[in-house]
Amino acid sequence: MDKYKLTKTAFYLTGVTMSISANLSPLLFLTFRDMYNLSYTLLGFLVVINFFTQLLIDLIFTFFNKYFNIHRTVRTTPFIVFIGLILYAVLPRFFPDMAFLWIVVGTVIFSVASGLSEVLLSPVIAAIPSENPEREMSKLHSMFAWGVVGVVILSTLFLAVFGSRNWMYLALLWSIVPFIAFLMFLKAELPPLNNFSGGQKETKIFDKGIILCTLCIFFGGAAECTMSQWASGFIENAIGVPKVYGDVIGVALFAALLGMGRTLYSRFSKKIINILLFGMIGASVCYFMASLTLSPVAGIISCALTGIFTSMLWPGTLIYVEEKFQNVGVAIYALLAAGGDLGASLAPQLLGIISDKFSFTSFAMKISNLFSISTEQVSMRAGLLAAGLFPVAGVVCILYMKKHFKGVICHEENKMGDCRPRNNCK
């Protein structure tokens, strides 16, 4: 097992690179808005590009994974992130009139790598011999959340000290992380992947239970990623808290609670369906509280607490699928990842669109005058309020899931394949 120590370290560092890819742009939203005169819709579009690219990679890899050299792809993935971040940082500097185009190009490149990591990291690390594979898997998923904490705090401090106009040097500094991971993978030994295929008899991809779980992870991805992507801009613009305090107290605490929730579940909890329901309800309350309260303290706390409520919505759905189905193939995991990525792309974009459109309405003017806040603050609150409908829909979805799975036998009891109906199953 010692021979895989470097391999595990490289995997965990790759998890951090995913947090860089997902969270660097949101931290720079207002910087891009000021420097390049970008609308909230275009800023939200960066999030769509990120997760939609990952979604496409999920689907492509599902149907064409046999054409990939898995080991070579895993080793190359961090280098792709490195190249994407370099282009993302350098090209807007030399071509400021086309800055958004080059930001998009860099985003697409490192998002391709994130999509590959999303598909490959879990099954590969699961193939490493371990006395406690669940703990290793938990560490892998937790590294993303803890990576967000580091990205938020260090990026915020950098921008506070050196100024937001030097954001490109921040991106260059972060590119060092995936490059180190790439060098590690060159020397790391990867485990054999004899079962990495969909050849065995698997659960059908269009099983009703699978579709419900895909909807669940869609709403969970929307609830988690909308807040993680927009919390920085929301706290600064809508709540009026200086960026350095809002990012560290609000966004970093959100990420810390996200990681804490996943770590605590791996050690103490087993009733995942109740955790999912509790998380959706808590996330709904946090969204509505953050968008409606006029108290800066309550707003920041609501944004931060969303982290612990959404922490298990994505990985928890995967765990639930494993509990309820036998022979879950790569195609189903890719479908679930695609569902999560779709929610993570559509919901933040919806927030941006509503924020842009709502600011020009007469109703926004009335609310602005009534509460003595700007129309921009009103519009961002309206966007976040609309995003809160996703976890509300998630509550409905999970309640229906509980009803559906009440009459099926879990794979621990049923060794014949997929779950089958049973009237007295509890």
KESE-211203 format. One record per residue (C-alpha): residue number from 0; residue in three letters; chain; x, y, z. Coordinates in steps of 0.02 Angstrom, whole numbers, plus 32768, in hexadecimal, padded with zeros to 4 digits. Each point is the difference from the previous one (the first is absolute). Layout:
N
{NUM 'ala' 'A' {X Y Z}},
...
***
This chain:
426
{0 'met' 'A' {8000 8000 8000}},
{1 'asp' 'A' {8094 8076 801D}},
{2 'lys' 'A' {8027 7FFD 7F46}},
{3 'tyr' 'A' {7F5E 8061 7FE2}},
{4 'lys' 'A' {8028 808B 807C}},
{5 'leu' 'A' {803B 8077 7F77}},
{6 'thr' 'A' {7F6B 7FCD 7F96}},
{7 'lys' 'A' {7F84 8030 8087}},
{8 'thr' 'A' {8058 80A6 801D}},
{9 'ala' 'A' {7FF4 8025 7F46}},
{10 'phe' 'A' {7F47 7FD6 8001}},
{11 'tyr' 'A' {7FDD 8070 8095}},
{12 'leu' 'A' {8062 808E 7FAE}},
{13 'thr' 'A' {7F9A 7FE5 7F62}},
{14 'gly' 'A' {7F65 8015 806B}},
{15 'val' 'A' {8044 80AA 8033}},
{16 'thr' 'A' {801B 802E 7F49}},
{17 'met' 'A' {7F47 7FDD 7FE3}},
{18 'ser' 'A' {7FD5 807E 8088}},
{19 'ile' 'A' {8071 807F 7FA9}},
{20 'ser' 'A' {7FA9 7FE3 7F5A}},
{21 'ala' 'A' {7F53 800F 804C}},
{22 'asn' 'A' {801A 8094 8074}},
{23 'leu' 'A' {8083 8076 7FB9}},
{24 'ser' 'A' {7F8A 8055 7F85}},
{25 'pro' 'A' {7F74 8020 807F}},
{26 'leu' 'A' {807E 8056 8071}},
{27 'leu' 'A' {802B 8071 7F6D}},
{28 'phe' 'A' {7F4D 8023 7FC7}},
{29 'leu' 'A' {7FFD 80B5 803A}},
{30 'thr' 'A' {80B3 801B 7FC5}},
{31 'phe' 'A' {7FCE 7FC7 7F51}},
{32 'arg' 'A' {7F62 806A 800A}},
{33 'asp' 'A' {8065 809D 8029}},
{34 'met' 'A' {8096 7FE2 7F8E}},
{35 'tyr' 'A' {7FA8 7FBA 7F67}},
{36 'asn' 'A' {7F4F 8045 8016}},
{37 'leu' 'A' {7FB0 7F53 8004}},
{38 'ser' 'A' {7F49 7FE6 802E}},
{39 'tyr' 'A' {7FC6 7F88 8087}},
{40 'thr' 'A' {7FBA 7F93 7F74}},
{41 'leu' 'A' {80AD 7FEE 7FB1}},
{42 'leu' 'A' {804F 7FE1 80AA}},
{43 'gly' 'A' {7F80 7F78 8022}},
{44 'phe' 'A' {8026 7FBB 7F53}},
{45 'leu' 'A' {80B1 7FD9 803A}},
{46 'val' 'A' {7FB4 7F8B 8080}},
{47 'val' 'A' {7F93 7FB2 7F79}},
{48 'ile' 'A' {8099 7FE4 7F93}},
{49 'asn' 'A' {805F 7FB0 808F}},
{50 'phe' 'A' {7F7C 7F82 8032}},
{51 'phe' 'A' {7FB5 7FE4 7F53}},
{52 'thr' 'A' {80AE 7FD3 7FC0}},
{53 'gln' 'A' {8010 7F85 8090}},
{54 'leu' 'A' {7F54 7FBC 7FD5}},
{55 'leu' 'A' {8033 7FE1 7F4B}},
{56 'ile' 'A' {809E 7FA7 803A}},
{57 'asp' 'A' {7F95 7F94 8075}},
{58 'leu' 'A' {7F91 7FCA 7F6F}},
{59 'ile' 'A' {808D 7FEA 7F82}},
{60 'phe' 'A' {8063 7F95 8078}},
{61 'thr' 'A' {7F66 7F98 8025}},
{62 'phe' 'A' {7FEC 7FC5 7F4E}},
{63 'phe' 'A' {80B6 8003 7FC5}},
{64 'asn' 'A' {8065 7FD4 809C}},
{65 'lys' 'A' {8047 7F65 7FAE}},
{66 'tyr' 'A' {805E 8070 7F85}},
{67 'phe' 'A' {805D 8057 808E}},
{68 'asn' 'A' {80A1 7FC9 8051}},
{69 'ile' 'A' {7FC6 8018 80B3}},
{70 'his' 'A' {80AB 800B 8052}},
{71 'arg' 'A' {8043 8079 7F7F}},
{72 'thr' 'A' {7F63 806C 800E}},
{73 'val' 'A' {800D 8008 80BE}},
{74 'arg' 'A' {80B8 8032 7FF6}},
{75 'thr' 'A' {7FDE 8086 7F7E}},
{76 'thr' 'A' {7F67 8050 8050}},
{77 'pro' 'A' {805E 8077 8077}},
{78 'phe' 'A' {806C 803C 7F6F}},
{79 'ile' 'A' {7F62 8030 7FA0}},
{80 'val' 'A' {7FCA 806A 8096}},
{81 'phe' 'A' {80AD 8050 8002}},
{82 'ile' 'A' {7FF3 8032 7F47}},
{83 'gly' 'A' {7F4F 8041 8018}},
{84 'leu' 'A' {8031 8070 8091}},
{85 'ile' 'A' {8097 8045 7FA2}},
{86 'leu' 'A' {7F94 8032 7F6B}},
{87 'tyr' 'A' {7F77 8040 8075}},
{88 'ala' 'A' {807F 8074 8053}},
{89 'val' 'A' {8070 8037 7F72}},
{90 'leu' 'A' {7F92 801D 7F67}},
{91 'pro' 'A' {7F87 8081 804C}},
{92 'arg' 'A' {809A 8064 8033}},
{93 'phe' 'A' {803D 800E 7F4D}},
{94 'phe' 'A' {7F55 800A 7FAD}},
{95 'pro' 'A' {7F92 8064 8078}},
{96 'asp' 'A' {7F80 8027 7F79}},
{97 'met' 'A' {7FDF 7F45 7FEF}},
{98 'ala' 'A' {8017 7FD8 80B8}},
{99 'phe' 'A' {7F5D 7FA2 8015}},
{100 'leu' 'A' {8026 7F8F 7F6C}},
{101 'trp' 'A' {80A9 7FCE 8047}},
{102 'ile' 'A' {7FB8 7FE8 80AE}},
{103 'val' 'A' {7F82 7F8A 7FB0}},
{104 'val' 'A' {808A 7FA3 7FA2}},
{105 'gly' 'A' {8062 7FE4 80A0}},
{106 'thr' 'A' {7F62 7FCE 805C}},
{107 'val' 'A' {7FD3 7F7D 7F7D}},
{108 'ile' 'A' {80AE 7FB3 8007}},
{109 'phe' 'A' {800C 7FEC 80BC}},
{110 'ser' 'A' {7F48 7FCB 8007}},
{111 'val' 'A' {8028 7F6E 7F8B}},
{112 'ala' 'A' {8081 7FC7 8080}},
{113 'ser' 'A' {7F83 8015 808E}},
{114 'gly' 'A' {7F83 7F94 7FA3}},
{115 'leu' 'A' {8081 7F78 7FE7}},
{116 'ser' 'A' {8030 8009 80B7}},
{117 'glu' 'A' {7F4A 7FF3 8033}},
{118 'val' 'A' {7FEC 7F5F 7F9D}},
{119 'leu' 'A' {80A8 7FAD 8023}},
{120 'leu' 'A' {8041 802E 80AC}},
{121 'ser' 'A' {7F7F 7F9F 8065}},
{122 'pro' 'A' {800B 7F58 7FA6}},
{123 'val' 'A' {80BE 8007 7FF6}},
{124 'ile' 'A' {801B 8028 80B7}},
{125 'ala' 'A' {7F7F 7F7B 802C}},
{126 'ala' 'A' {8070 7F82 7FA6}},
{127 'ile' 'A' {8091 8024 8076}},
{128 'pro' 'A' {800B 7F76 8086}},
{129 'ser' 'A' {7FC7 8047 80A7}},
{130 'glu' 'A' {7FC1 7FC2 80A8}},
{131 'asn' 'A' {7F7F 808C 8000}},
{132 'pro' 'A' {7FD4 8032 7F4C}},
{133 'glu' 'A' {7F6B 8069 803B}},
{134 'arg' 'A' {8076 8070 8062}},
{135 'glu' 'A' {8072 8015 7F69}},
{136 'met' 'A' {7F6B 802D 7F95}},
{137 'ser' 'A' {7FC5 807B 8084}},
{138 'lys' 'A' {80AB 8053 8004}},
{139 'leu' 'A' {7FFD 8012 7F44}},
{140 'his' 'A' {7F55 8056 7FFE}},
{141 'ser' 'A' {802C 806A 8098}},
{142 'met' 'A' {809D 8043 7FAC}},
{143 'phe' 'A' {7F95 8064 7F88}},
{144 'ala' 'A' {7FA8 8059 808F}},
{145 'trp' 'A' {809F 801F 8062}},
{146 'gly' 'A' {8052 803B 7F5F}},
{147 'val' 'A' {7F76 8081 7FEF}},
{148 'val' 'A' {802B 8042 80AD}},
{149 'gly' 'A' {80B5 8019 7FCD}},
{150 'val' 'A' {7FD3 804B 7F57}},
{151 'val' 'A' {7F87 807D 804E}},
{152 'ile' 'A' {8070 8038 808F}},
{153 'leu' 'A' {80A2 800C 7F9F}},
{154 'ser' 'A' {7FAF 804F 7F68}},
{155 'thr' 'A' {7FA6 8080 806B}},
{156 'leu' 'A' {80A0 802E 805A}},
{157 'phe' 'A' {805E 800E 7F5B}},
{158 'leu' 'A' {7F7D 8074 7FB5}},
{159 'ala' 'A' {7FFA 8069 809F}},
{160 'val' 'A' {80BD 8016 8002}},
{161 'phe' 'A' {8029 800F 7F47}},
{162 'gly' 'A' {7F5A 8042 7FBC}},
{163 'ser' 'A' {7F7C 7FB0 7F91}},
{164 'arg' 'A' {8053 8043 7F61}},
{165 'asn' 'A' {808D 7F84 801C}},
{166 'trp' 'A' {7F89 7F6B 7FFE}},
{167 'met' 'A' {8061 7FAF 7F71}},
{168 'tyr' 'A' {8097 7FE5 8071}},
{169 'leu' 'A' {7F8E 7FA8 807C}},
{170 'ala' 'A' {7FC9 7F87 7F77}},
{171 'leu' 'A' {80B7 7FE1 7FD2}},
{172 'leu' 'A' {802A 7FD9 80B5}},
{173 'trp' 'A' {7F70 7F84 800B}},
{174 'ser' 'A' {803D 7FAA 7F61}},
{175 'ile' 'A' {8094 7FBF 8066}},
{176 'val' 'A' {7F8D 7F87 805E}},
{177 'pro' 'A' {7FC8 7F97 7F6A}},
{178 'phe' 'A' {80B2 8003 7FBC}},
{179 'ile' 'A' {8040 7FB3 80A1}},
{180 'ala' 'A' {7F75 7F7D 7FF7}},
{181 'phe' 'A' {8034 7FDA 7F4D}},
{182 'leu' 'A' {80B6 7FE5 8036}},
{183 'met' 'A' {7FC5 7F8D 808C}},
{184 'phe' 'A' {7F9A 7F97 7F87}},
{185 'leu' 'A' {8098 7FE9 7F91}},
{186 'lys' 'A' {8053 7F9F 808D}},
{187 'ala' 'A' {7F65 7FB8 8055}},
{188 'glu' 'A' {7FCA 7F4C 7FE8}},
{189 'leu' 'A' {7F49 7FEB 7FCF}},
{190 'pro' 'A' {7F9C 7F64 802E}},
{191 'pro' 'A' {7FC1 7F85 7F7D}},
{192 'leu' 'A' {7F4E 8022 7FC7}},
{193 'asn' 'A' {7FC2 7F56 7FCD}},
{194 'asn' 'A' {7F4A 8029 8022}},
{195 'phe' 'A' {7FFA 80AD 7FB3}},
{196 'ser' 'A' {7F80 7FD7 7F7C}},
{197 'gly' 'A' {7F48 7FEC 7FEB}},
{198 'gly' 'A' {8008 7F4E 7FC5}},
{199 'gln' 'A' {7FA8 7FAE 8092}},
{200 'lys' 'A' {7F43 7FFC 8012}},
{201 'glu' 'A' {7FD5 80A9 8048}},
{202 'thr' 'A' {7F6C 805F 8044}},
{203 'lys' 'A' {7F9F 804C 7F70}},
{204 'ile' 'A' {8028 80B6 7FE6}},
{205 'phe' 'A' {7F49 8031 7FEA}},
{206 'asp' 'A' {7FC3 7FA8 809D}},
{207 'lys' 'A' {7F81 8070 8057}},
{208 'gly' 'A' {8067 8001 809F}},
{209 'ile' 'A' {809B 8036 7FA0}},
{210 'ile' 'A' {7FA0 808E 7FAD}},
{211 'leu' 'A' {7FC3 803B 80AB}},
{212 'cys' 'A' {80B1 7FFB 8045}},
{213 'thr' 'A' {803C 8061 7F68}},
{214 'leu' 'A' {7F7D 8085 8024}},
{215 'cys' 'A' {8036 8002 80B6}},
{216 'ile' 'A' {80B7 801E 7FD4}},
{217 'phe' 'A' {7FC8 8085 7F82}},
{218 'phe' 'A' {7FA9 8062 808A}},
{219 'gly' 'A' {8090 7FDE 8078}},
{220 'gly' 'A' {8082 803C 7F84}},
{221 'ala' 'A' {7F98 809C 7FE1}},
{222 'ala' 'A' {7FEF 8025 80BB}},
{223 'glu' 'A' {80B8 7FE5 8026}},
{224 'cys' 'A' {8051 8053 7F6A}},
{225 'thr' 'A' {7F90 8099 7FF1}},
{226 'met' 'A' {8032 8038 80AE}},
{227 'ser' 'A' {80B7 7FD0 7FEA}},
{228 'gln' 'A' {8009 805D 7F59}},
{229 'trp' 'A' {7F9F 809C 8030}},
{230 'ala' 'A' {801C 8015 80BB}},
{231 'ser' 'A' {8097 8071 7FE7}},
{232 'gly' 'A' {7FA6 8079 7F8D}},
{233 'phe' 'A' {7F5F 7FF7 8062}},
{234 'ile' 'A' {8051 8028 80A8}},
{235 'glu' 'A' {8060 8092 7FB6}},
{236 'asn' 'A' {7F7A 804B 7F8F}},
{237 'ala' 'A' {7F59 7FCF 804C}},
{238 'ile' 'A' {802F 8001 80B8}},
{239 'gly' 'A' {8082 808B 7FF5}},
{240 'val' 'A' {808C 7FA9 8060}},
{241 'pro' 'A' {80B3 8024 7FC5}},
{242 'lys' 'A' {8043 7F73 7F94}},
{243 'val' 'A' {808F 7FCE 8072}},
{244 'tyr' 'A' {7F89 7FE2 8093}},
{245 'gly' 'A' {7F73 7FB8 7F9A}},
{246 'asp' 'A' {806E 7F81 7FA8}},
{247 'val' 'A' {805D 7FC6 809A}},
{248 'ile' 'A' {7F6C 7FFC 8077}},
{249 'gly' 'A' {7F79 7FCF 7F86}},
{250 'val' 'A' {8049 7FA0 7F6D}},
{251 'ala' 'A' {8091 7FAC 805A}},
{252 'leu' 'A' {7F90 7FCE 8090}},
{253 'phe' 'A' {7F83 7FBA 7F81}},
{254 'ala' 'A' {808A 7F93 7FB8}},
{255 'ala' 'A' {8040 7FCD 80AC}},
{256 'leu' 'A' {7F51 7FC9 8035}},
{257 'leu' 'A' {7FEF 7FA5 7F5A}},
{258 'gly' 'A' {809D 7F9C 8025}},
{259 'met' 'A' {7FD1 7FE8 80B7}},
{260 'gly' 'A' {7F55 7FBA 7FD1}},
{261 'arg' 'A' {804D 7F7E 7F8D}},
{262 'thr' 'A' {8083 7FCF 807E}},
{263 'leu' 'A' {7F83 7FEE 808E}},
{264 'tyr' 'A' {7F8B 7F96 7F97}},
{265 'ser' 'A' {808B 7F85 7FD5}},
{266 'arg' 'A' {801F 7FE4 80B9}},
{267 'phe' 'A' {7F58 8009 8057}},
{268 'ser' 'A' {7F67 7FF7 7F8F}},
{269 'lys' 'A' {7FA9 7F74 7FA1}},
{270 'lys' 'A' {7F4E 803B 7FD8}},
{271 'ile' 'A' {802A 8059 7F5F}},
{272 'ile' 'A' {7F4E 801D 7FC4}},
{273 'asn' 'A' {7FD8 8062 809E}},
{274 'ile' 'A' {80A2 8062 7FEC}},
{275 'leu' 'A' {7FCD 802B 7F4E}},
{276 'leu' 'A' {7F54 803C 8037}},
{277 'phe' 'A' {8046 8064 8091}},
{278 'gly' 'A' {8082 804E 7F8D}},
{279 'met' 'A' {7F81 8037 7F7E}},
{280 'ile' 'A' {7F8E 804C 8084}},
{281 'gly' 'A' {8091 805A 8055}},
{282 'ala' 'A' {8043 8041 7F5B}},
{283 'ser' 'A' {7F53 8044 7FD3}},
{284 'val' 'A' {7FF6 805F 80A4}},
{285 'cys' 'A' {80B0 8046 7FE9}},
{286 'tyr' 'A' {7FDC 803E 7F50}},
{287 'phe' 'A' {7F61 8058 8034}},
{288 'met' 'A' {8050 804A 809C}},
{289 'ala' 'A' {8098 8041 7FA0}},
{290 'ser' 'A' {7F96 804F 7F78}},
{291 'leu' 'A' {7F7B 804E 8071}},
{292 'thr' 'A' {805C 803A 809B}},
{293 'leu' 'A' {8044 80B1 800B}},
{294 'ser' 'A' {807A 7FD0 808A}},
{295 'pro' 'A' {80B2 7FEC 7FBB}},
{296 'val' 'A' {802B 7F86 808D}},
{297 'ala' 'A' {7F68 7F93 7FDE}},
{298 'gly' 'A' {8023 8006 7F46}},
{299 'ile' 'A' {80B4 7FC7 8010}},
{300 'ile' 'A' {7FD2 7F78 807D}},
{301 'ser' 'A' {7F77 7FC1 7F8B}},
{302 'cys' 'A' {807B 7FF7 7F6F}},
{303 'ala' 'A' {807F 7FA4 806B}},
{304 'leu' 'A' {7F84 7F84 804C}},
{305 'thr' 'A' {7FCA 7FCC 7F52}},
{306 'gly' 'A' {80A7 7FA5 7FFB}},
{307 'ile' 'A' {7FD7 7F7F 8084}},
{308 'phe' 'A' {7F4E 7FE6 7FC1}},
{309 'thr' 'A' {8038 7FE1 7F4C}},
{310 'ser' 'A' {809D 7F9E 802F}},
{311 'met' 'A' {7FB4 7F53 7FE5}},
{312 'leu' 'A' {7F82 8026 7F77}},
{313 'trp' 'A' {8075 7FD0 7F72}},
{314 'pro' 'A' {8069 7F73 804E}},
{315 'gly' 'A' {7F6B 7FC8 8068}},
{316 'thr' 'A' {7F9B 7FDD 7F64}},
{317 'leu' 'A' {808D 7F91 7FC0}},
{318 'ile' 'A' {8002 7FA3 80A6}},
{319 'tyr' 'A' {7F43 7FEA 7FF7}},
{320 'val' 'A' {800D 7FB5 7F52}},
{321 'glu' 'A' {8084 7F86 803F}},
{322 'glu' 'A' {7F8C 7FCD 808D}},
{323 'lys' 'A' {7F68 7FE5 7F92}},
{324 'phe' 'A' {804C 7FB2 7F64}},
{325 'gln' 'A' {8078 7F74 7FD6}},
{326 'asn' 'A' {8079 8002 7F6D}},
{327 'val' 'A' {7FFF 80BB 7FE7}},
{328 'gly' 'A' {8068 8019 7F63}},
{329 'val' 'A' {8068 8091 7FC2}},
{330 'ala' 'A' {7F70 803F 7F95}},
{331 'ile' 'A' {7F92 801F 8099}},
{332 'tyr' 'A' {808A 8059 805F}},
{333 'ala' 'A' {801D 806D 7F68}},
{334 'leu' 'A' {7F45 8022 7FF3}},
{335 'leu' 'A' {7FFB 8035 80B6}},
{336 'ala' 'A' {8099 806F 7FE7}},
{337 'ala' 'A' {7FAD 804B 7F67}},
{338 'gly' 'A' {7F63 8024 8066}},
{339 'gly' 'A' {8066 8057 8086}},
{340 'asp' 'A' {8062 8064 7F81}},
{341 'leu' 'A' {7F60 8034 7FA8}},
{342 'gly' 'A' {7FB8 8044 80A2}},
{343 'ala' 'A' {80A6 8052 8029}},
{344 'ser' 'A' {7FFF 805A 7F58}},
{345 'leu' 'A' {7F4A 8031 7FEA}},
{346 'ala' 'A' {7FDA 8043 80AD}},
{347 'pro' 'A' {8091 807D 800D}},
{348 'gln' 'A' {7FD9 803C 7F4F}},
{349 'leu' 'A' {7F4A 8017 8030}},
{350 'leu' 'A' {8037 806B 8093}},
{351 'gly' 'A' {8067 806E 7F8B}},
{352 'ile' 'A' {7F74 8014 7F81}},
{353 'ile' 'A' {7F7D 802C 8084}},
{354 'ser' 'A' {8077 807B 8053}},
{355 'asp' 'A' {801C 8059 7F5A}},
{356 'lys' 'A' {7F48 8004 7FCC}},
{357 'phe' 'A' {7FB2 8027 80A8}},
{358 'ser' 'A' {8068 809D 801C}},
{359 'phe' 'A' {7FA2 805B 7F74}},
{360 'thr' 'A' {7F51 7FDC 8041}},
{361 'ser' 'A' {7F91 807D 8058}},
{362 'phe' 'A' {7FE7 7F82 808E}},
{363 'ala' 'A' {80BC 8002 8022}},
{364 'met' 'A' {7FF8 80BE 800B}},
{365 'lys' 'A' {7F71 7FF7 807D}},
{366 'ile' 'A' {805D 7F83 806D}},
{367 'ser' 'A' {809D 806A 7FF3}},
{368 'asn' 'A' {7FA5 809C 803C}},
{369 'leu' 'A' {7FA1 7FA1 8087}},
{370 'phe' 'A' {809B 7FB5 8053}},
{371 'ser' 'A' {807F 8085 7FCD}},
{372 'ile' 'A' {8070 7F89 7FA1}},
{373 'ser' 'A' {803F 8009 7F4D}},
{374 'thr' 'A' {7FA6 7FAB 7F70}},
{375 'glu' 'A' {809C 7F96 7FE4}},
{376 'gln' 'A' {7FF0 7FBE 80B2}},
{377 'val' 'A' {7F48 7FDD 7FE2}},
{378 'ser' 'A' {8023 7FA5 7F5D}},
{379 'met' 'A' {8087 7F8F 8049}},
{380 'arg' 'A' {7F8E 7FD4 8090}},
{381 'ala' 'A' {7F77 7FD5 7F84}},
{382 'gly' 'A' {8078 7F8F 7FA1}},
{383 'leu' 'A' {8033 7FA5 809F}},
{384 'leu' 'A' {7F49 7FF0 8034}},
{385 'ala' 'A' {7FD9 7FAD 7F59}},
{386 'ala' 'A' {8095 7F8A 8016}},
{387 'gly' 'A' {7FB4 7FCB 80A7}},
{388 'leu' 'A' {7F76 7FA9 7FA0}},
{389 'phe' 'A' {807A 7F76 7FCC}},
{390 'pro' 'A' {8018 7FB7 80B0}},
{391 'val' 'A' {7F44 8014 801B}},
{392 'ala' 'A' {7FE3 7F93 7F67}},
{393 'gly' 'A' {8085 7F8C 8046}},
{394 'val' 'A' {7F98 7FE8 809E}},
{395 'val' 'A' {7F6C 7FC8 7F95}},
{396 'cys' 'A' {8071 7F8D 7F9B}},
{397 'ile' 'A' {8048 7FAA 809B}},
{398 'leu' 'A' {7F55 7FE6 804D}},
{399 'tyr' 'A' {7FCB 7FAB 7F5F}},
{400 'met' 'A' {80A1 7F99 8002}},
{401 'lys' 'A' {7FD9 7FC2 80AF}},
{402 'lys' 'A' {7F54 7FCB 7FC6}},
{403 'his' 'A' {8045 7FAA 7F65}},
{404 'phe' 'A' {808A 7F9F 8059}},
{405 'lys' 'A' {7F8F 7FCE 808F}},
{406 'gly' 'A' {7FC3 7F71 7F92}},
{407 'val' 'A' {80A7 7FBF 7FBF}},
{408 'ile' 'A' {8080 7F89 8044}},
{409 'cys' 'A' {80AD 804A 8015}},
{410 'his' 'A' {8090 7FA1 7FB3}},
{411 'glu' 'A' {803B 7FC1 80A9}},
{412 'glu' 'A' {7F61 7F98 8007}},
{413 'asn' 'A' {7FEE 7FDE 7F47}},
{414 'lys' 'A' {8093 7FA8 7FAF}},
{415 'met' 'A' {7FA8 7FE5 7F59}},
{416 'gly' 'A' {8028 80A9 7FB5}},
{417 'asp' 'A' {7F96 809E 8002}},
{418 'cys' 'A' {7F8B 8029 808E}},
{419 'arg' 'A' {7F54 7FB1 7FF0}},
{420 'pro' 'A' {7F56 8033 8045}},
{421 'arg' 'A' {7FCD 7FC0 80AA}},
{422 'asn' 'A' {7F65 803C 805A}},
{423 'asn' 'A' {803E 7FF3 80B3}},
{424 'cys' 'A' {80AE 8049 7FE7}},
{425 'lys' 'A' {802C 808A 807A}},
***
